[in-house]
Amino acid sequence: MKKKKIFMTVISILCVVFMLGSVAWADEEAPEQAEEAVEEVVLSEAAQAGITAALGVVEEGSDLSQIIERGTLVVGVTDFAPMDYREDGEWIGFDADLARLFAQGLGIDVEFVEIDWDNKILELNAGSIDCVWNGMTLTEEVDAAMNCTETYALNAQVVVMAADKLADYADTESMKDLAFAAEAGSAGEACAIEAGFDVNSVQNQAAALMEVAAGTSDACVIDKTMADAMTGAGTSYADLGYELSLSSEDYVVGFRKDSDAADMLTALFEIWKVDGTLIQLSAKYDNAVSVAESTLTEDLVDLIGSALASIDFDELAENVLSEIDFTSIYENIENLAEDVNLESLASGLGDALSGLSDGAEAK
């Protein structure tokens, strides 16, 4: 599975470099935030090219192939603005929009199913949903139970309370006597318990905020992403705010264990980081989402871009690619790699290099 993940990522990187060219950073580096919000974010040509290329190595009977055959990607969500929330009966948000783009690239529909966050792993294993795409923090439990993508956004757990009381509670020790609310099974609940807080577990993060607004709880621990979108001046909870952060976290999307869909989406996230899709979507939701940086470097993109620029792809496709059985080639490469004893190979190379070094010193 790791080899296929690398293969999908390389294909997608080649596609994004080809589509964007070696001028991806030519004018200036992409801004951390888009200057203007856009009404709608569309699937870029680079993203579609990456998906199309990666689909060429999807195995028959795999999790992703079954999702495509069914024709619908079923996404598990909770009410969590700005990631997933309802507006006029429709699920929208940063994550909801990304899920639609992913499904569009696969040529299938998307269905959002509201779940009990504490039961997300059970829902996934039961086949009720295909993935959890809801501002999910990468924890040891999540990593052990799901096949997760790489990080696409950053987050923290923060303590939200009445804004006029923030100055009285500067650290966790001063908050020990407060009554807290947190979403059951969430990273926020785990942080609150670890801090020694008295925690009332509620259905979701929206309910935790309502507890504080109603005065039922003194404070709550929720995602910084939600706190930025829902508290402070001009928001639904203008009288609430936060100052104290309890942790720094990574957002990932989780699929069933051994699902190849996670590998596909990881590769796609790299494209979206480079082509501006994630930044544009964050701007659409008031820049409340902190987008993770791409693992691609300017030098790598320039190098691959220069190499691709010298290739006549029309001639290559007409005279060469049409005659190649890529599936057989990939299978042979996989089989060859499995037969190689990498430890022995590394040891042999080390001995050889050591011998060259000794010879050079002798001279």
Secondary structure, 3 states (H helix, E strand, C coil): CHHHHHHHHHHHHHHHHHHHHHHCCCCCCCCCCCCCCCCCCCCCHHHHHHHHHHHCCCCCCCHHHHHHHHCEEEEEECCECCCEEEECCEEECHHHHHHHHHHHHHCCEEEEEECCHHHHHHHHHHCCCCEEEEEEECCHHHHHHCEECCCCEEEEEEEEEEHHHHHHCCCCHHHCCCEEEEECCCHHHHHHHHCCCEEEEECCHHHHHHHHHHCCCCEEEEEHHHHHHHECCCCCECCEEEEEEEEEEEEEEEECCCCCHHHHHHHHHHHHHHHCHHHHHHHHCCCCCEECCCCCCHHHHHHHHHHHHCCCHHHHHHHCHHHCCHHHHHHHHHHHHHHCCHHHHHHHHHHHHHHHHHHHHHC
